[in-house]
């Protein structure tokens, strides 16, 4: 990532100046439904799991013991988790009502200090909180000022690291919102025609850059800006999204979305893991050129989440309609890097 010059070292906790890069987009196919896609890029291979949570799953908003919200989930949902980065780190998810959440890195993030008068939800638990308790984008935003979202440090090796993050959410109606924290304030961009998100700069700055590129000769399939920089990925994703053909069925829509997110992926290259050594170095020089570890596509209408592990090359998916999501059912987990499986993994999780 670009150097986060605005972040300080406080209380002995190092704040990262670079982190995992990702891209996200959503698209409505007329008569077929709403779909989303995202990539996850990082400087090392990370264990990634798909986890199915039934209704009635209990959760807590943070592990600090202070300003905690406890809940019993109204809805069943599936997530993509990164347990090797942190037991609470949920990058992606979809619930049975067709609401999806995507968490991505953004270096421009600056959250306000903790307000002790409000409950606090850990950034890494917010995805699960939303999926367990809400059905629509409007419902999420109606309640979002009742609590504070805060990023607690994670352990990475022997270091404590704070990952600055932002979110995209959408529901099966096609409604969507981008949620960021700019200069200590919650900032929401709602109901864009199509949702596009990468990393820094913030969404307003990305739109300004997109406007400049659209006015140039670069905004064609032959001349789109290349490279791993998030501004370039944003432009490519927007162009592809604007020019996707109409899908005639859900399988075609899923393939179109994987093709679109492929346009933002970063290939593996020699010595890419050296970037992990600079995660906590304020003078580090790691950039957004970290390889794509996995990609996902979400079919919000059919309650199905697809994941492709880049190194394995599989495509597996969870269709929540194939699960008994009644309260009392066990939480079910599968490792996405298993090379021996492909296709619908619902039966493996029953």
Secondary structure, DSSP 8 states (H G I E B T S, - for coil): ----TT---BTTBEE-S---EEEEEEEEETTTEEEEEEEEE-SS----EEEEE-TT-EEES-SSSSS--EEE-SS-EEEEE-TTT-TT-EEEEEETTSEEEEEEE-TT-------TTSEEEEHHHHHHHHHHH-SSHHHHHHHGGGEEEE---EEETTEEEE--EEEEEEETTS-EEEEEEETTEEEEEE--SS-EE-SSS-HHHHHHHHHHHHTSTT-STTT---SS-HHHHHHHHHHHHHT----SSHHHHHHHHHHHHHTT-----TTGGGGGGGTT-TT----S---EEEEEEEETTTTEEEEEETTTT--EEEEGGGS---TT---EEEETT-TT--EE-HHHH-
